[in-house]
Amino acid sequence: MKILIPVKRVIDYNVKVRVKPDQSGVELANVKMAMNPFDEIAVEQGLRLKEAGQADEVVLVSVGPSQAGETIRTGLAMGADRGIHIEADQETEPLAVAKLLAAVVEREAPGLVICGKQAIDDDSNQTGQMLAALLGWAQGTFASGLDLAADKATVIREVDGGLEHIEIAMPAVVTVDLRLNEPRYASLPNIMKAKKKPIDALSVAELGVDIAPRLKITKVEEPASREAGIKVGSVSELVDKLKNDAKVI
């Protein structure tokens, strides 16, 4: 079985995000970029399934500018077999990405697609679900546990009330959560090997997908700074502040 894993290049989660002076977006110039943390978990899970003999090949795919190739190389250094880079210089919305991935799935015919549940830049949490709908495949979202058996997959999902266990038919799309695993670090020998692993380049036109944006960002603002707290002298004063100033009771 082949596993396809989409990976996205985002601002490193350790970096403080800053808004551009004209409020048209966030500052990306001279900012450290990295693989989306949820996608790292997806790559790790794909590698574990391969190591367990449940998959033959792990293929990574990324949509974005030329620098997205670096993100693919990171996954190849972790142990993935090859990569696919869909070259797109403009910002792509979740639906456009899902359509591009659906076109790649038709070409590659994987038995399983594992995605991060969301990207930490836009937090949309839409691509995996849209991809499953476009393909007509079963889906398991927010997976904190994943087990494959024959033509079915058992997914443990984190829900408000606890853990939900579901069984879905293969092929399927699974989106992963933080507690599924701990991604490995790439060793130096694997980093060197990754430089020789193939990355196929595809264009948006080649896949025949319209990626024209359907949304327009009018303004980006930083959240309001938190006001300093105050001390109160009694319970009655606290109640008065909560009732008349904060208006929460």
Beta strands, then each sheet from edge to edge (+ up, - down):
strand 1: 2-6
strand 2: 9-11
strand 3: 33-35
strand 4: 57-64
strand 5: 82-87
strand 6: 112-116
strand 7: 138-149
strand 8: 152-159
strand 9: 162-169
strand 10: 172-176
strand 11: 199-203
sheet 1: 9+ 8- 7+ 10+ 6+ 1+ 4+ 5+ 11+
sheet 2: 2+ 3-
end
